[in-house]
């Protein structure tokens, strides 16, 4: 199974939940505190099943300030969580978003700056391996799905496999320099050019099984 910014599992859940919303009844309720101006807990339900929970600060009925939002499948399994700053209901400012596998093990995360729900500014994107270690780490300046910075890919034993430096568009088409390493950390090769699916083709022995 290969990985990109969002997991296949998370995409499946998002699409599935969207279809369920179209065919079901979505409702929101403030279950604790003040969800207009203050601090409160809001739950969104679909046909009686909780699919999203927000707990944090509110202003004029919007999520504003610091808070945490967790998203759940229809079966009650959490697949996404964001903790950080909000503005007018959007992720805005500094925060961390984590995507989870079906067993609620962290699959990937992004920590850094957001602007109206989009990655914008300095941040770190991480993809985790089957052991919970780091398979891929991308750090730099983000603009939506574009990155200018450094992307490192790791083997399952933790050794670095390659390091990319340059610009990536939509985390799929990267232009810059790739340095490859052996398991002892010795430089094996250096290549300049355009690399497609760099975020997807993680070393084969580091793919979650």
PASEBA-1860 file (N, C-alpha, C; in nm, 3 decimals):
! residues 209
1> XXXXXXXX> 0.085/-0.119/0.000/0.000/0.000/0.000/0.088/0.124/0.000 ~ 0.063/0.218/-0.091/0.142/0.337/-0.101/0.071/0.453/-0.031 ~ 0.145/0.558/-0.001/0.089/0.669/0.072/0.121/0.802/0.009 ~ 0.027/0.893/0.017/0.049/1.030/-0.024/0.007/1.119/0.091 ~ -0.030/1.245/0.062/-0.066/1.337/0.169/-0.181/1.283/0.252 ~ -0.283/1.234/0.187/-0.397/1.175/0.257/-0.401/1.027/0.226 ~ -0.431/0.946/0.325/-0.433/0.803/0.305/-0.552/0.759/0.219 ~ -0.535/0.645/0.153/-0.646/0.587/0.078/-0.762/0.561/0.172
9> XXXXXXXX> -0.731/0.515/0.292/-0.835/0.487/0.391/-0.911/0.614/0.427 ~ -0.837/0.724/0.451/-0.902/0.849/0.488/-0.987/0.904/0.376 ~ -0.937/0.893/0.252/-1.014/0.940/0.137/-1.142/0.859/0.124 ~ -1.131/0.727/0.142/-1.248/0.640/0.135/-1.351/0.680/0.240 ~ -1.303/0.708/0.361/-1.394/0.747/0.468/-1.460/0.881/0.438 ~ -1.381/0.976/0.387/-1.436/1.109/0.357/-1.543/1.102/0.251 ~ -1.515/1.027/0.143/-1.613/1.011/0.036/-1.736/0.938/0.087 ~ -1.712/0.832/0.164/-1.824/0.754/0.217/-1.912/0.836/0.309
17> XXXXXXXX> -1.848/0.918/0.394/-1.924/1.001/0.487/-2.002/1.108/0.411 ~ -1.942/1.164/0.306/-2.011/1.265/0.225/-2.136/1.207/0.162 ~ -2.124/1.085/0.110/-2.240/1.020/0.049/-2.347/0.991/0.153 ~ -2.300/0.953/0.272/-2.395/0.923/0.380/-2.469/1.049/0.422 ~ -2.397/1.163/0.424/-2.460/1.289/0.462/-2.569/1.326/0.362 ~ -2.541/1.304/0.233/-2.638/1.336/0.130/-2.766/1.253/0.145 ~ -2.749/1.131/0.194/-2.864/1.042/0.204/-2.922/1.034/0.345 ~ -2.858/1.104/0.441/-2.904/1.096/0.578/-2.937/1.232/0.637
25> XXXXXXXX> -2.943/1.237/0.769/-2.981/1.359/0.840/-2.866/1.403/0.930 ~ -2.806/1.519/0.896/-2.694/1.573/0.973/-2.746/1.680/1.068 ~ -2.705/1.671/1.194/-2.750/1.767/1.294/-2.633/1.807/1.383 ~ -2.636/1.930/1.434/-2.533/1.979/1.525/-2.597/2.025/1.654 ~ -2.529/2.000/1.765/-2.584/2.037/1.895/-2.472/2.075/1.990 ~ -2.491/2.184/2.062/-2.398/2.223/2.167/-2.435/2.143/2.292 ~ -2.348/2.052/2.331/-2.381/1.961/2.440/-2.321/2.004/2.573 ~ -2.229/2.102/2.567/-2.166/2.147/2.693/-2.109/2.287/2.674
33> XXXXXXXX> -2.128/2.372/2.774/-2.068/2.504/2.771/-2.141/2.602/2.681 ~ -2.066/2.702/2.634/-2.119/2.810/2.551/-2.060/2.799/2.411 ~ -2.142/2.760/2.314/-2.097/2.744/2.176/-2.130/2.867/2.091 ~ -2.147/2.980/2.157/-2.167/3.105/2.082/-2.055/3.204/2.113 ~ -2.037/3.235/2.239/-1.926/3.320/2.282/-1.871/3.264/2.413 ~ -1.767/3.187/2.404/-1.710/3.125/2.522/-1.640/2.996/2.485 ~ -1.651/2.898/2.574/-1.591/2.767/2.549/-1.699/2.662/2.557 ~ -1.706/2.575/2.455/-1.810/2.475/2.455/-1.776/2.354/2.371
41> XXXXXXXX> -1.862/2.253/2.382/-1.844/2.128/2.309/-1.963/2.110/2.214 ~ -1.931/2.094/2.087/-2.033/2.078/1.984/-2.019/1.939/1.923 ~ -2.132/1.872/1.904/-2.131/1.739/1.841/-2.218/1.741/1.717 ~ -2.162/1.690/1.607/-2.240/1.675/1.485/-2.275/1.527/1.470 ~ -2.401/1.501/1.446/-2.447/1.363/1.434/-2.511/1.340/1.298 ~ -2.499/1.218/1.251/-2.563/1.176/1.126/-2.653/1.058/1.158 ~ -2.782/1.079/1.145/-2.879/0.975/1.181/-2.857/0.924/1.323 ~ -2.821/1.017/1.412/-2.804/0.982/1.552/-2.665/0.936/1.590
49> XXXXXXXX> -2.575/0.917/1.493/-2.439/0.872/1.519/-2.343/0.992/1.516 ~ -2.262/1.007/1.621/-2.167/1.118/1.626/-2.059/1.100/1.519 ~ -2.043/1.201/1.432/-1.943/1.194/1.326/-1.836/1.302/1.341 ~ -1.861/1.403/1.424/-1.760/1.506/1.449/-1.783/1.571/1.584 ~ -1.674/1.594/1.656/-1.681/1.659/1.787/-1.581/1.773/1.790 ~ -1.627/1.891/1.828/-1.537/2.006/1.848/-1.549/2.051/1.992 ~ -1.434/2.072/2.054/-1.431/2.124/2.190/-1.328/2.235/2.196 ~ -1.374/2.355/2.229/-1.282/2.467/2.234/-1.354/2.601/2.242
57> XXXXXXXX> -1.287/2.703/2.192/-1.337/2.839/2.204/-1.429/2.876/2.087 ~ -1.525/2.965/2.118/-1.622/3.011/2.019/-1.633/3.163/2.024 ~ -1.668/3.220/1.908/-1.696/3.363/1.901/-1.802/3.387/1.793 ~ -1.912/3.449/1.832/-2.021/3.478/1.739/-2.071/3.352/1.667 ~ -2.067/3.239/1.738/-2.116/3.114/1.681/-2.017/3.041/1.593 ~ -1.894/3.094/1.581/-1.790/3.029/1.501/-1.683/2.970/1.592 ~ -1.618/2.865/1.545/-1.501/2.812/1.614/-1.391/2.917/1.601 ~ -1.345/2.967/1.713/-1.252/3.080/1.711/-1.157/3.070/1.829
65> XXXXXXXX> -1.025/3.072/1.801/-0.928/3.057/1.908/-0.873/2.915/1.907 ~ -0.848/2.860/2.024/-0.791/2.726/2.033/-0.899/2.621/2.054 ~ -0.876/2.503/1.994/-0.973/2.395/2.008/-0.925/2.267/1.944 ~ -1.006/2.163/1.958/-0.976/2.032/1.901/-1.100/1.978/1.833 ~ -1.083/1.930/1.710/-1.194/1.868/1.638/-1.154/1.726/1.600 ~ -1.243/1.631/1.625/-1.220/1.491/1.592/-1.330/1.442/1.500 ~ -1.292/1.370/1.394/-1.390/1.318/1.298/-1.397/1.166/1.309 ~ -1.518/1.112/1.299/-1.541/0.969/1.319/-1.615/0.908/1.201
73> XXXXXXXX> -1.592/0.779/1.181/-1.668/0.705/1.081/-1.809/0.681/1.134 ~ -1.896/0.632/1.047/-2.031/0.597/1.090/-2.026/0.490/1.198 ~ -1.919/0.411/1.197/-1.903/0.306/1.297/-1.839/0.353/1.426 ~ -1.806/0.483/1.434/-1.753/0.538/1.558/-1.603/0.534/1.571 ~ -1.530/0.505/1.463/-1.384/0.500/1.467/-1.327/0.636/1.426 ~ -1.241/0.693/1.509/-1.181/0.821/1.477/-1.079/0.806/1.363 ~ -1.089/0.890/1.260/-0.994/0.882/1.149/-0.919/1.013/1.125 ~ -0.960/1.121/1.194/-0.889/1.248/1.178/-0.906/1.332/1.303
81> XXXXXXXX> -0.797/1.401/1.343/-0.805/1.490/1.458/-0.717/1.613/1.433 ~ -0.771/1.729/1.463/-0.694/1.853/1.452/-0.699/1.925/1.586 ~ -0.582/1.968/1.632/-0.573/2.047/1.755/-0.492/2.172/1.724 ~ -0.549/2.287/1.757/-0.476/2.409/1.729/-0.567/2.530/1.723 ~ -0.529/2.624/1.637/-0.597/2.751/1.628/-0.705/2.751/1.519 ~ -0.815/2.821/1.547/-0.926/2.835/1.453/-0.958/2.983/1.431 ~ -1.012/3.013/1.313/-1.062/3.147/1.285/-1.183/3.136/1.193 ~ -1.296/3.188/1.240/-1.421/3.183/1.163/-1.457/3.041/1.120
89> XXXXXXXX> -1.421/2.943/1.203/-1.454/2.804/1.175/-1.349/2.727/1.098 ~ -1.244/2.797/1.049/-1.138/2.732/0.971/-1.016/2.703/1.057 ~ -0.938/2.599/1.018/-0.805/2.584/1.074/-0.728/2.710/1.033 ~ -0.674/2.782/1.128/-0.608/2.908/1.093/-0.507/2.943/1.201 ~ -0.380/2.950/1.163/-0.275/2.971/1.260/-0.196/2.842/1.277 ~ -0.149/2.817/1.398/-0.067/2.698/1.422/-0.154/2.582/1.471 ~ -0.127/2.463/1.416/-0.202/2.346/1.459/-0.140/2.217/1.411 ~ -0.200/2.108/1.454/-0.154/1.975/1.413/-0.274/1.891/1.372
97> XXXXXXXX> -0.266/1.832/1.252/-0.371/1.745/1.200/-0.314/1.605/1.184 ~ -0.385/1.507/1.238/-0.339/1.368/1.233/-0.446/1.283/1.166 ~ -0.403/1.196/1.073/-0.492/1.100/1.008/-0.461/0.962/1.064 ~ -0.566/0.882/1.085/-0.551/0.752/1.150/-0.594/0.638/1.059 ~ -0.533/0.521/1.084/-0.575/0.398/1.019/-0.704/0.350/1.086 ~ -0.759/0.240/1.033/-0.883/0.185/1.088/-0.866/0.138/1.232 ~ -0.742/0.107/1.273/-0.717/0.064/1.410/-0.677/0.182/1.499 ~ -0.699/0.305/1.448/-0.670/0.429/1.518/-0.521/0.449/1.543
105> XXXXXXXX> -0.437/0.380/1.466/-0.293/0.406/1.470/-0.263/0.521/1.374 ~ -0.183/0.616/1.419/-0.151/0.732/1.336/-0.084/0.688/1.207 ~ -0.137/0.738/1.094/-0.081/0.705/0.964/0.001/0.820/0.907 ~ -0.050/0.942/0.921/0.023/1.059/0.874/-0.020/1.180/0.954 ~ 0.063/1.285/0.950/0.031/1.406/1.025/0.094/1.527/0.959 ~ 0.038/1.642/0.991/0.097/1.770/0.950/0.091/1.862/1.071 ~ 0.204/1.922/1.103/0.210/2.018/1.213/0.277/2.145/1.163 ~ 0.207/2.256/1.182/0.262/2.382/1.136/0.154/2.486/1.115
113> XXXXXXXX> 0.176/2.571/1.017/0.089/2.685/0.993/-0.023/2.653/0.895 ~ -0.142/2.703/0.926/-0.260/2.691/0.838/-0.314/2.831/0.808 ~ -0.380/2.843/0.693/-0.448/2.967/0.659/-0.583/2.932/0.597 ~ -0.689/2.962/0.669/-0.826/2.933/0.625/-0.842/2.789/0.575 ~ -0.793/2.696/0.655/-0.810/2.554/0.626/-0.704/2.491/0.539 ~ -0.611/2.571/0.487/-0.507/2.519/0.399/-0.370/2.530/0.465 ~ -0.281/2.439/0.429/-0.143/2.448/0.476/-0.080/2.572/0.414 ~ -0.030/2.659/0.497/0.029/2.783/0.446/0.134/2.832/0.544
121> XXXXXXXX> 0.259/2.834/0.500/0.368/2.873/0.587/0.453/2.753/0.623 ~ 0.531/2.766/0.727/0.624/2.658/0.765/0.550/2.544/0.833 ~ 0.586/2.421/0.794/0.523/2.305/0.855/0.596/2.177/0.824 ~ 0.560/2.072/0.897/0.623/1.940/0.881/0.514/1.836/0.857 ~ 0.529/1.762/0.747/0.438/1.653/0.712/0.512/1.521/0.735 ~ 0.448/1.428/0.806/0.512/1.299/0.839/0.419/1.184/0.801 ~ 0.477/1.081/0.739/0.406/0.955/0.713/0.472/0.850/0.801 ~ 0.392/0.772/0.872/0.444/0.673/0.966/0.445/0.533/0.906
129> XXXXXXXX> 0.536/0.449/0.955/0.544/0.313/0.906/0.470/0.216/0.997 ~ 0.481/0.087/0.965/0.406/-0.016/1.038/0.445/-0.025/1.184 ~ 0.566/0.020/1.217/0.613/0.014/1.355/0.589/0.144/1.431 ~ 0.528/0.240/1.365/0.505/0.368/1.429/0.620/0.465/1.410 ~ 0.724/0.421/1.338/0.837/0.508/1.308/0.808/0.595/1.188 ~ 0.904/0.678/1.152/0.887/0.770/1.041/0.928/0.706/0.909 ~ 0.837/0.707/0.812/0.866/0.658/0.677/0.906/0.773/0.586 ~ 0.842/0.888/0.606/0.869/1.006/0.524/0.850/1.130/0.609
137> XXXXXXXX> 0.941/1.226/0.589/0.931/1.354/0.661/0.956/1.467/0.563 ~ 0.860/1.557/0.551/0.871/1.670/0.459/0.859/1.799/0.538 ~ 0.960/1.883/0.528/0.961/2.007/0.606/0.998/2.125/0.517 ~ 0.930/2.235/0.538/0.960/2.355/0.461/0.845/2.452/0.463 ~ 0.835/2.529/0.355/0.728/2.627/0.341/0.620/2.570/0.251 ~ 0.497/2.570/0.300/0.383/2.514/0.227/0.292/2.624/0.175 ~ 0.232/2.597/0.061/0.126/2.679/0.006/0.023/2.584/-0.050 ~ -0.085/2.560/0.025/-0.181/2.455/-0.006/-0.108/2.321/-0.010
145> XXXXXXXX> -0.104/2.255/-0.126/-0.037/2.126/-0.136/0.104/2.136/-0.193 ~ 0.155/2.257/-0.212/0.288/2.276/-0.267/0.389/2.298/-0.154 ~ 0.508/2.243/-0.173/0.612/2.252/-0.071/0.743/2.299/-0.131 ~ 0.809/2.389/-0.064/0.947/2.425/-0.095/1.028/2.390/0.028 ~ 1.114/2.289/0.015/1.188/2.246/0.132/1.260/2.115/0.111 ~ 1.259/2.032/0.216/1.333/1.906/0.218/1.239/1.790/0.249 ~ 1.253/1.682/0.172/1.175/1.561/0.195/1.272/1.446/0.217 ~ 1.260/1.379/0.330/1.346/1.264/0.359/1.261/1.138/0.369
153> XXXXXXXX> 1.312/1.030/0.310/1.243/0.900/0.315/1.332/0.801/0.390 ~ 1.268/0.718/0.471/1.342/0.628/0.559/1.301/0.483/0.538 ~ 1.397/0.394/0.562/1.368/0.251/0.558/1.305/0.209/0.691 ~ 1.254/0.087/0.694/1.187/0.038/0.813/1.282/0.030/0.932 ~ 1.412/0.010/0.906/1.508/0.003/1.015/1.549/0.141/1.066 ~ 1.492/0.246/1.008/1.520/0.382/1.053/1.628/0.453/0.976 ~ 1.700/0.381/0.891/1.806/0.444/0.813/1.747/0.530/0.702 ~ 1.814/0.640/0.671/1.765/0.728/0.566/1.793/0.667/0.429
161> XXXXXXXX> 1.693/0.667/0.343/1.706/0.611/0.209/1.739/0.719/0.107 ~ 1.675/0.835/0.120/1.700/0.943/0.025/1.657/1.077/0.084 ~ 1.713/1.183/0.027/1.677/1.319/0.070/1.656/1.405/-0.054 ~ 1.539/1.465/-0.063/1.507/1.555/-0.174/1.511/1.699/-0.125 ~ 1.568/1.786/-0.206/1.569/1.929/-0.177/1.520/2.004/-0.300 ~ 1.417/2.085/-0.283/1.364/2.159/-0.397/1.218/2.195/-0.378 ~ 1.142/2.191/-0.488/1.001/2.229/-0.485/0.914/2.112/-0.531 ~ 0.803/2.093/-0.461/0.707/1.988/-0.497/0.571/2.051/-0.521
169> XXXXXXXX> 0.511/2.018/-0.634/0.378/2.066/-0.666/0.277/1.956/-0.637 ~ 0.179/1.990/-0.553/0.075/1.895/-0.514/0.134/1.764/-0.461 ~ 0.247/1.775/-0.397/0.321/1.663/-0.338/0.334/1.543/-0.432 ~ 0.330/1.565/-0.560/0.342/1.456/-0.656/0.457/1.481/-0.754 ~ 0.472/1.604/-0.798/0.575/1.638/-0.896/0.679/1.727/-0.828 ~ 0.796/1.669/-0.805/0.901/1.740/-0.733/1.017/1.771/-0.827 ~ 1.065/1.894/-0.822/1.177/1.935/-0.905/1.290/1.985/-0.816 ~ 1.406/1.920/-0.829/1.519/1.957/-0.745/1.625/1.850/-0.746
177> XXXXXXXX> 1.683/1.823/-0.631/1.794/1.728/-0.620/1.761/1.617/-0.521 ~ 1.790/1.493/-0.561/1.772/1.378/-0.474/1.907/1.313/-0.445 ~ 1.937/1.297/-0.318/2.058/1.227/-0.275/2.016/1.095/-0.212 ~ 2.075/0.985/-0.258/2.039/0.853/-0.206/2.152/0.799/-0.118 ~ 2.113/0.721/-0.016/2.208/0.671/0.082/2.195/0.520/0.099 ~ 2.306/0.456/0.139/2.298/0.315/0.175/2.257/0.306/0.322 ~ 2.246/0.185/0.374/2.195/0.167/0.510/2.291/0.220/0.617 ~ 2.416/0.243/0.579/2.512/0.298/0.674/2.514/0.451/0.672
185> XXXXXXXX> 2.432/0.509/0.585/2.427/0.653/0.575/2.525/0.713/0.479 ~ 2.593/0.626/0.403/2.688/0.676/0.304/2.616/0.720/0.178 ~ 2.659/0.830/0.122/2.599/0.881/-0.001/2.629/0.788/-0.118 ~ 2.524/0.749/-0.190/2.538/0.656/-0.302/2.531/0.729/-0.435 ~ 2.436/0.822/-0.447/2.420/0.894/-0.573/2.350/1.027/-0.551 ~ 2.371/1.117/-0.647/2.304/1.247/-0.646/2.245/1.269/-0.785 ~ 2.118/1.305/-0.789/2.050/1.323/-0.917/1.967/1.450/-0.915 ~ 1.976/1.527/-1.023/1.896/1.648/-1.038/1.791/1.626/-1.146
193> XXXXXXXX> 1.672/1.678/-1.123/1.568/1.663/-1.224/1.429/1.674/-1.166 ~ 1.334/1.613/-1.237/1.194/1.611/-1.195/1.159/1.470/-1.150 ~ 1.102/1.460/-1.032/1.069/1.330/-0.973/0.919/1.326/-0.946 ~ 0.850/1.233/-1.009/0.705/1.220/-0.991/0.674/1.118/-0.882 ~ 0.566/1.141/-0.812/0.520/1.051/-0.706/0.626/1.027/-0.599 ~ 0.707/1.129/-0.571/0.812/1.111/-0.470/0.752/1.084/-0.332 ~ 0.637/1.146/-0.304/0.573/1.126/-0.175/0.507/0.989/-0.167 ~ 0.479/0.927/-0.280/0.404/0.802/-0.283/0.496/0.681/-0.276
201> XXXXXXXX> 0.604/0.684/-0.352/0.689/0.565/-0.364/0.790/0.555/-0.251 ~ 0.739/0.531/-0.132/0.823/0.513/-0.015/0.895/0.378/-0.028 ~ 1.022/0.368/0.020/1.095/0.241/0.009/1.010/0.120/0.044 ~ 1.020/0.016/-0.036/0.931/-0.099/-0.025/0.931/-0.165/0.112 ~ 1.046/-0.162/0.182/1.049/-0.228/0.313/0.996/-0.136/0.423 ~ 0.937/-0.025/0.385/0.884/0.067/0.485/0.735/0.092/0.467 ~ 0.671/0.008/0.386/0.529/0.023/0.361/0.450/-0.050/0.470 ~ 0.348/0.016/0.519/0.266/-0.045/0.624/0.201/-0.173/0.573
209> X> 0.213/-0.278/0.650/0.155/-0.407/0.611/0.038/-0.440/0.704
END
